[in-house]
Amino acid sequence: MKNTVISIAIPMVIACLTLVYLSVKTKNYALIAVAMGSSITMLPGFVSISAIDNEIKKRNHTHTLK
């Protein structure tokens, strides 16, 4: 799961940086808002990864106590 999110996030970051560059170059600053809005779409993926990692740590901890 972590590899999937990372493989999707890398092109997304490149696309956002490209949009910011193009917005500055063409002086169309509305594209910066689009880039920031697009980057927010990756938040649920990172939140779910941290939740899964916490659950795995919790389960490993309970197994070691038994």
MMTF fields as JSON, N, C-alpha, C and O atoms, coordinates in Angstrom:
{
  "mmtfVersion": "1.0.0",
  "mmtfProducer": "UNKNOWN",
  "numBonds": 263,
  "numAtoms": 264,
  "numGroups": 66,
  "numChains": 1,
  "numModels": 1,
  "chainsPerModel": [1],
  "groupsPerChain": [66],
  "chainIdList": ["A"],
  "bondAtomList": [4, 2, 8, 6, 12, 10, 16, 14, 20, 18, 24, 22, 28, 26, 32, 30, 36, 34, 40, 38, 44, 42, 48, 46, 52, 50, 56, 54, 60, 58, 64, 62, 68, 66, 72, 70, 76, 74, 80, 78, 84, 82, 88, 86, 92, 90, 96, 94, 100, 98, 104, 102, 108, 106, 112, 110, 116, 114, 120, 118, 124, 122, 128, 126, 132, 130, 136, 134, 140, 138, 144, 142, 148, 146, 152, 150, 156, 154, 160, 158, 164, 162, 168, 166, 172, 170, 176, 174, 180, 178, 184, 182, 188, 186, 192, 190, 196, 194, 200, 198, 204, 202, 208, 206, 212, 210, 216, 214, 220, 218, 224, 222, 228, 226, 232, 230, 236, 234, 240, 238, 244, 242, 248, 246, 252, 250, 256, 254, 260, 258],
  "bondOrderList": [1, 1, 1, 1, 1, 1, 1, 1, 1, 1, 1, 1, 1, 1, 1, 1, 1, 1, 1, 1, 1, 1, 1, 1, 1, 1, 1, 1, 1, 1, 1, 1, 1, 1, 1, 1, 1, 1, 1, 1, 1, 1, 1, 1, 1, 1, 1, 1, 1, 1, 1, 1, 1, 1, 1, 1, 1, 1, 1, 1, 1, 1, 1, 1, 1],
  "groupList": [{"groupName": "MET", "atomNameList": ["N", "CA", "C", "O"], "elementList": ["N", "C", "C", "O"], "formalChargeList": [0, 0, 0, 0], "bondAtomList": [1, 0, 2, 1, 3, 2], "bondOrderList": [1, 1, 2], "singleLetterCode": "M", "chemCompType": "L-PEPTIDE LINKING"}, {"groupName": "LYS", "atomNameList": ["N", "CA", "C", "O"], "elementList": ["N", "C", "C", "O"], "formalChargeList": [0, 0, 0, 0], "bondAtomList": [1, 0, 2, 1, 3, 2], "bondOrderList": [1, 1, 2], "singleLetterCode": "K", "chemCompType": "L-PEPTIDE LINKING"}, {"groupName": "ASN", "atomNameList": ["N", "CA", "C", "O"], "elementList": ["N", "C", "C", "O"], "formalChargeList": [0, 0, 0, 0], "bondAtomList": [1, 0, 2, 1, 3, 2], "bondOrderList": [1, 1, 2], "singleLetterCode": "N", "chemCompType": "L-PEPTIDE LINKING"}, {"groupName": "THR", "atomNameList": ["N", "CA", "C", "O"], "elementList": ["N", "C", "C", "O"], "formalChargeList": [0, 0, 0, 0], "bondAtomList": [1, 0, 2, 1, 3, 2], "bondOrderList": [1, 1, 2], "singleLetterCode": "T", "chemCompType": "L-PEPTIDE LINKING"}, {"groupName": "VAL", "atomNameList": ["N", "CA", "C", "O"], "elementList": ["N", "C", "C", "O"], "formalChargeList": [0, 0, 0, 0], "bondAtomList": [1, 0, 2, 1, 3, 2], "bondOrderList": [1, 1, 2], "singleLetterCode": "V", "chemCompType": "L-PEPTIDE LINKING"}, {"groupName": "ILE", "atomNameList": ["N", "CA", "C", "O"], "elementList": ["N", "C", "C", "O"], "formalChargeList": [0, 0, 0, 0], "bondAtomList": [1, 0, 2, 1, 3, 2], "bondOrderList": [1, 1, 2], "singleLetterCode": "I", "chemCompType": "L-PEPTIDE LINKING"}, {"groupName": "SER", "atomNameList": ["N", "CA", "C", "O"], "elementList": ["N", "C", "C", "O"], "formalChargeList": [0, 0, 0, 0], "bondAtomList": [1, 0, 2, 1, 3, 2], "bondOrderList": [1, 1, 2], "singleLetterCode": "S", "chemCompType": "L-PEPTIDE LINKING"}, {"groupName": "ALA", "atomNameList": ["N", "CA", "C", "O"], "elementList": ["N", "C", "C", "O"], "formalChargeList": [0, 0, 0, 0], "bondAtomList": [1, 0, 2, 1, 3, 2], "bondOrderList": [1, 1, 2], "singleLetterCode": "A", "chemCompType": "L-PEPTIDE LINKING"}, {"groupName": "PRO", "atomNameList": ["N", "CA", "C", "O"], "elementList": ["N", "C", "C", "O"], "formalChargeList": [0, 0, 0, 0], "bondAtomList": [1, 0, 2, 1, 3, 2], "bondOrderList": [1, 1, 2], "singleLetterCode": "P", "chemCompType": "L-PEPTIDE LINKING"}, {"groupName": "CYS", "atomNameList": ["N", "CA", "C", "O"], "elementList": ["N", "C", "C", "O"], "formalChargeList": [0, 0, 0, 0], "bondAtomList": [1, 0, 2, 1, 3, 2], "bondOrderList": [1, 1, 2], "singleLetterCode": "C", "chemCompType": "L-PEPTIDE LINKING"}, {"groupName": "LEU", "atomNameList": ["N", "CA", "C", "O"], "elementList": ["N", "C", "C", "O"], "formalChargeList": [0, 0, 0, 0], "bondAtomList": [1, 0, 2, 1, 3, 2], "bondOrderList": [1, 1, 2], "singleLetterCode": "L", "chemCompType": "L-PEPTIDE LINKING"}, {"groupName": "TYR", "atomNameList": ["N", "CA", "C", "O"], "elementList": ["N", "C", "C", "O"], "formalChargeList": [0, 0, 0, 0], "bondAtomList": [1, 0, 2, 1, 3, 2], "bondOrderList": [1, 1, 2], "singleLetterCode": "Y", "chemCompType": "L-PEPTIDE LINKING"}, {"groupName": "GLY", "atomNameList": ["N", "CA", "C", "O"], "elementList": ["N", "C", "C", "O"], "formalChargeList": [0, 0, 0, 0], "bondAtomList": [1, 0, 2, 1, 3, 2], "bondOrderList": [1, 1, 2], "singleLetterCode": "G", "chemCompType": "PEPTIDE LINKING"}, {"groupName": "PHE", "atomNameList": ["N", "CA", "C", "O"], "elementList": ["N", "C", "C", "O"], "formalChargeList": [0, 0, 0, 0], "bondAtomList": [1, 0, 2, 1, 3, 2], "bondOrderList": [1, 1, 2], "singleLetterCode": "F", "chemCompType": "L-PEPTIDE LINKING"}, {"groupName": "ASP", "atomNameList": ["N", "CA", "C", "O"], "elementList": ["N", "C", "C", "O"], "formalChargeList": [0, 0, 0, 0], "bondAtomList": [1, 0, 2, 1, 3, 2], "bondOrderList": [1, 1, 2], "singleLetterCode": "D", "chemCompType": "L-PEPTIDE LINKING"}, {"groupName": "GLU", "atomNameList": ["N", "CA", "C", "O"], "elementList": ["N", "C", "C", "O"], "formalChargeList": [0, 0, 0, 0], "bondAtomList": [1, 0, 2, 1, 3, 2], "bondOrderList": [1, 1, 2], "singleLetterCode": "E", "chemCompType": "L-PEPTIDE LINKING"}, {"groupName": "ARG", "atomNameList": ["N", "CA", "C", "O"], "elementList": ["N", "C", "C", "O"], "formalChargeList": [0, 0, 0, 0], "bondAtomList": [1, 0, 2, 1, 3, 2], "bondOrderList": [1, 1, 2], "singleLetterCode": "R", "chemCompType": "L-PEPTIDE LINKING"}, {"groupName": "HIS", "atomNameList": ["N", "CA", "C", "O"], "elementList": ["N", "C", "C", "O"], "formalChargeList": [0, 0, 0, 0], "bondAtomList": [1, 0, 2, 1, 3, 2], "bondOrderList": [1, 1, 2], "singleLetterCode": "H", "chemCompType": "L-PEPTIDE LINKING"}],
  "groupTypeList": [0, 1, 2, 3, 4, 5, 6, 5, 7, 5, 8, 0, 4, 5, 7, 9, 10, 3, 10, 4, 11, 10, 6, 4, 1, 3, 1, 2, 11, 7, 10, 5, 7, 4, 7, 0, 12, 6, 6, 5, 3, 0, 10, 8, 12, 13, 4, 6, 5, 6, 7, 5, 14, 2, 15, 5, 1, 1, 16, 2, 17, 3, 17, 3, 10, 1],
  "groupIdList": [1, 2, 3, 4, 5, 6, 7, 8, 9, 10, 11, 12, 13, 14, 15, 16, 17, 18, 19, 20, 21, 22, 23, 24, 25, 26, 27, 28, 29, 30, 31, 32, 33, 34, 35, 36, 37, 38, 39, 40, 41, 42, 43, 44, 45, 46, 47, 48, 49, 50, 51, 52, 53, 54, 55, 56, 57, 58, 59, 60, 61, 62, 63, 64, 65, 66],
  "secStructList": [7, 2, 2, 2, 2, 2, 2, 2, 2, 2, 2, 2, 2, 2, 2, 2, 2, 2, 2, 2, 2, 2, 2, 2, 2, 2, 6, 7, 6, 2, 2, 2, 2, 2, 2, 2, 2, 2, 2, 2, 6, 6, 2, 2, 2, 2, 2, 2, 2, 2, 2, 2, 2, 2, 2, 2, 2, 2, 2, 2, 2, 2, 2, 2, 2, 7],
  "xCoordList": [0.826, 0.0, 0.876, 0.594, 1.933, 2.802, 3.462, 3.593, 3.874, 4.498, 3.514, 3.894, 2.258, 1.238, 1.033, 0.965, 0.934, 0.722, 1.934, 1.779, 3.121, 4.329, 4.406, 4.783, 4.049, 4.127, 3.094, 3.291, 2.02, 1.042, 1.448, 1.211, 2.056, 2.404, 3.537, 3.538, 4.49, 5.634, 5.193, 5.58, 4.4, 3.933, 3.037, 3.022, 2.282, 1.42, 2.247, 1.894, 3.337, 4.223, 4.869, 4.973, 5.296, 5.9, 4.88, 5.218, 3.641, 2.601, 2.316, 2.13, 2.281, 2.03, 3.166, 2.924, 4.401, 5.539, 5.533, 5.885, 5.13, 5.027, 3.961, 4.162, 2.84, 1.785, 2.243, 1.951, 2.954, 3.465, 4.453, 4.393, 5.351, 6.322, 5.615, 5.941, 4.643, 3.93, 3.109, 2.966, 2.574, 1.784, 2.658, 2.236, 3.864, 4.78, 5.27, 5.371, 5.573, 6.099, 5.065, 5.399, 3.814, 2.768, 2.01, 1.121, 2.353, 1.691, 0.207, -0.605, -0.142, -1.508, -1.532, -1.442, -1.653, -1.476, -2.619, -2.523, -3.679, -4.774, -4.32, -4.898, -3.303, -2.808, -2.155, -2.084, -1.68, -1.108, -2.192, -1.948, -3.385, -4.502, -4.855, -5.172, -4.804, -5.085, -4.027, -4.357, -2.774, -1.692, -1.857, -1.673, -2.198, -2.389, -3.609, -3.568, -4.67, -5.865, -5.616, -6.16, -4.801, -4.48, -3.618, -3.747, -2.742, -1.877, -2.662, -2.246, -3.788, -4.609, -5.238, -5.586, -5.387, -6.027, -5.205, -5.735, -3.925, -3.085, -3.192, -2.706, -3.809, -3.895, -4.579, -4.065, -5.711, -6.33, -5.423, -5.452, -4.631, -3.698, -2.661, -2.362, -2.112, -1.113, -1.728, -1.09, -2.951, -3.636, -3.905, -3.719, -4.341, -4.635, -3.365, -3.395, -2.259, -0.992, -0.592, -0.159, -0.734, -0.356, -1.301, -0.871, -2.576, -3.516, -3.186, -3.26, -2.829, -2.451, -1.17, -1.07, -0.192, 1.05, 0.798, 1.387, -0.077, -0.412, -1.089, -0.799, -1.973, -2.664, -1.681, -1.785, -0.743, 0.251, 1.118, 1.398, 1.55, 2.361, 1.587, 2.133, 0.309, -0.521, -0.684, -0.602, -0.91, -1.073, 0.229, 0.218, 1.355, 2.636, 2.924, 3.488, 2.547, 2.78, 1.936, 2.425, 0.671, -0.187, 0.28, 0.117, 0.854, 1.361, 2.612, 2.845, 3.419, 4.632, 4.339, 5.141, 3.191, 2.842, 2.327, 2.398, 1.817, 1.223, 2.261, 1.924],
  "yCoordList": [-1.186, 0.0, 1.257, 2.226, 1.221, 2.384, 2.668, 3.826, 1.622, 1.804, 2.379, 3.164, 1.982, 2.489, 3.98, 4.734, 4.405, 5.821, 6.634, 7.724, 6.116, 6.823, 6.906, 7.943, 5.815, 5.827, 6.769, 7.25, 7.034, 8.005, 9.416, 10.37, 9.552, 10.875, 11.53, 12.749, 10.751, 11.339, 12.059, 13.211, 11.433, 12.195, 13.373, 14.395, 13.225, 14.32, 15.526, 16.664, 15.285, 16.381, 17.031, 18.255, 16.216, 16.76, 17.611, 18.681, 17.143, 17.906, 19.221, 20.252, 19.194, 20.426, 21.423, 22.618, 20.938, 21.838, 22.416, 23.577, 21.592, 22.07, 23.158, 24.16, 22.96, 23.975, 25.281, 26.36, 25.186, 26.403, 27.11, 28.33, 26.358, 26.95, 27.638, 28.772, 26.944, 27.527, 28.75, 29.693, 28.727, 29.878, 31.113, 32.223, 30.926, 32.06, 32.523, 33.723, 31.573, 31.917, 32.664, 33.635, 32.212, 32.831, 33.927, 34.564, 34.147, 35.13, 34.84, 35.756, 33.56, 33.101, 32.47, 31.25, 33.304, 32.861, 31.998, 31.456, 31.862, 30.979, 29.52, 28.689, 29.2, 27.822, 27.403, 26.212, 28.367, 28.022, 27.434, 26.471, 28.014, 27.475, 26.068, 25.211, 25.827, 24.486, 23.501, 22.374, 23.91, 23.036, 22.714, 21.568, 23.705, 23.463, 22.57, 21.682, 22.803, 21.971, 20.531, 19.596, 20.365, 19.011, 18.266, 17.052, 18.992, 18.326, 17.839, 16.892, 18.474, 18.067, 16.69, 15.999, 16.287, 15.006, 13.821, 12.716, 14.024, 12.926, 12.728, 11.723, 13.65, 13.548, 12.271, 11.646, 11.854, 10.617, 9.401, 8.519, 9.344, 8.228, 8.188, 7.123, 9.345, 9.389, 9.154, 8.56, 9.611, 9.375, 7.893, 7.355, 7.229, 5.8, 4.997, 3.993, 5.417, 4.717, 4.824, 3.839, 6.011, 6.166, 5.38, 4.833, 5.312, 4.525, 3.035, 2.331, 2.557, 1.156, 0.85, -0.194, 1.752, 1.558, 1.517, 0.702, 2.394, 2.381, 1.076, 0.526, 0.585, -0.676, -1.848, -2.719, -1.883, -2.952, -2.898, -3.934, -1.696, -1.564, -2.012, -2.67, -1.649, -2.03, -3.549, -4.135, -4.177, -5.635, -6.345, -7.354, -5.826, -6.425, -6.29, -7.199, -5.179, -4.945, -5.909, -6.438, -6.147, -7.056, -8.508, -9.3, -8.861, -10.231, -10.456, -11.579, -9.448, -9.627, -9.702, -10.24, -9.162, -9.213, -10.578, -10.917, -11.36, -12.667, -13.701, -14.847],
  "zCoordList": [0.0, 0.0, 0.0, -0.705, 0.798, 0.884, -0.464, -0.863, -1.157, -2.467, -3.485, -4.353, -3.369, -4.286, -4.095, -5.065, -2.84, -2.561, -3.015, -3.566, -2.789, -3.195, -4.719, -5.266, -5.408, -6.866, -7.481, -8.597, -6.789, -7.27, -6.859, -7.599, -5.69, -5.17, -5.954, -6.128, -6.426, -7.141, -8.418, -8.613, -9.296, -10.477, -10.097, -10.784, -8.99, -8.548, -8.112, -8.42, -7.401, -6.973, -8.197, -8.273, -9.139, -10.367, -11.122, -11.628, -11.2, -11.892, -11.173, -11.819, -9.842, -9.08, -9.262, -9.434, -9.224, -9.436, -10.848, -11.057, -11.811, -13.186, -13.302, -13.989, -12.636, -12.662, -12.029, -12.544, -10.921, -10.271, -11.197, -11.354, -11.805, -12.741, -13.898, -14.251, -14.487, -15.619, -15.22, -15.998, -14.002, -13.558, -13.393, -13.719, -12.894, -12.75, -14.114, -14.369, -14.988, -16.31, -17.152, -17.829, -17.11, -17.923, -17.173, -17.739, -15.915, -15.042, -14.9, -14.768, -14.928, -14.693, -13.3, -13.158, -12.294, -10.919, -10.4, -9.299, -11.151, -10.754, -10.77, -10.069, -11.555, -11.603, -10.288, -9.985, -9.51, -8.198, -7.3, -6.573, -7.351, -6.559, -7.013, -6.188, -8.307, -8.834, -8.341, -7.97, -8.333, -7.869, -6.386, -5.976, -5.59, -4.155, -3.906, -3.054, -4.637, -4.494, -4.917, -4.329, -5.93, -6.392, -5.384, -5.225, -4.708, -3.729, -2.519, -1.851, -2.231, -1.083, -1.326, -0.369, -2.584, -2.87, -2.376, -2.266, -2.075, -1.582, -0.067, 0.45, 0.646, 2.101, 2.597, 3.526, 2.023, 2.524, 2.398, 3.255, 1.356, 1.197, 2.303, 2.842, 2.643, 3.703, 5.075, 5.944, 5.281, 6.552, 6.733, 7.824, 5.668, 5.792, 6.025, 6.737, 5.444, 5.684, 7.148, 7.746, 7.731, 9.139, 10.032, 11.047, 9.68, 10.476, 10.393, 11.4, 9.222, 9.052, 9.827, 10.471, 9.77, 10.52, 12.021, 12.73, 12.506, 13.94, 14.338, 15.401, 13.508, 13.813, 13.835, 14.699, 12.908, 12.873, 14.121, 14.724, 14.518, 15.734, 16.96, 17.845, 17.007, 18.15, 18.214, 19.293, 17.085, 17.062, 17.405, 18.11, 16.91, 17.256, 18.74, 19.349, 19.32, 20.749, 21.589, 22.587, 21.198, 21.973, 21.829, 22.757, 20.685, 20.51, 21.327, 21.775, 21.538, 22.316, 23.806, 24.569, 24.231, 25.645, 26.063, 27.244, 25.15, 25.485, 25.779, 26.077]
}
